[in-house]
Amino acid sequence: MADGATARMGAPASPATSTLTAGAAVRAGARTAPPGVGGRRGNRASLRKGLEIAFFVTPALALFLFFVVWPIVKAVQFSVYRWKGYGPLVDFVGLRNYVSVLTNEVFTDALVHNLVIVVLSIGIQLPLGLAIALLLNRTMWGQGLLRTVIFVPYVLAEVIAGVVWYQLLQPQYGVIDTMLQAVGLSGPAQGWLGTPDYALLTVVVVLTWKYLGLAVILFLAGLQSVPEELYEAAQIDGATWWQVQRKITIPLLGPTLRTWAFLSMIGSLQLFDMVWILTGGGPANATSTMATFLITEGTKRQNYGIAAAASVVLFVVALVLALGYQYFVLRRDNQDTVVTRKKATK
């Protein structure tokens, strides 16, 4: 037996055995490679990746710092000085400008007006935009034309839209009052924009006309992502149209609805141009917003310190509402996105 074993050990190896042995030797050599070779390659790859990221991120970061962060820093600096817009900053007043802003009845009314516009914009545009999106999501004659007509107001510049509506809403001789007079009705004596009781609601109507197209387009895009198989299964189960919308469409459209509501909220808080063109914040500050207040204080009254303080307050209000909305409303959508990405990478 010993001679047989010796003979087998001394026998020439087959080609397959030689290949396996060579592969094992290569793997063993790879495992016993000099230390630091793989590490250097990994460091080079990490460095190259970092340089690529820096190359693409640096321009955007520079623009963000220059046009966003730096103006905020300068606004905070101006807000603690009494400054008329020229000369050096020498009259330091600390937090007095903030006290003046927060105790100013015009500013508090403006803040309330912003919040009212936020609530009314979402409360009106959400159901109306969703209804129009559901209608336009069906195949019908002139579907593309209807989508274009609804979206055109959003494309128009705020200045053009504001001037057009300002002319339409002129008292007595405007198109709106003329149409009302034709059917035996009449508008307010001071006009829709000149009567404090109607001015803010009139502005909301104009804003709805202007920005409804964005809501409809976003909702239509969200509807395109709803699988048709769900609708077919619901029809087979005998679900009504309303049950299909309530149980399938609206829940699956939830992320789009919440994102649009976030954009609408931020836009309503920063509203300036449309109000400034239509009413200038009047009559009797009935349509003033935080943005119109700070512009009036800065450009008309030369109180740039108070205007800067008002801008900081506006920034803080928008930031707090945005973070709160992100945490309480959009957090679930963000978590679902993270979970989906993790599953996709696995």
Buried (B, 14 or more C-beta within 10 A) or exposed (E): EEEEEEEEEEEEEEEEEEEEEEEEEEEEEEEEEEEEEEEEEEEEEEEEEEEEEEEEEEEEEEEEEEEEEEEEEEBBEBBBBBBEEEEEEEEEBEEBBBEBBBEBEBBBBBBEBBBBBBEBBBEBBBEBBBEBBBEBBEEEEEEEEBBEEBBEBBEEEBEEBBEBBBEBBBBEEBEBBEEEEEEEEEBBEBBBBBBBEBBBEBBBBBBBEBBBBBBBBBBBEBBEEBEEEBBEEBEEEEBEEEEBBEEBBEEBBEBBBBBBBBEBBBBBBBBBBBBBBBBBBBBEBBBBBBBBBBBBBBEEEBBBBBBBBBBBBBBEBBEEBBEEBEEEBBEEBEEEEEEEEEEEEE
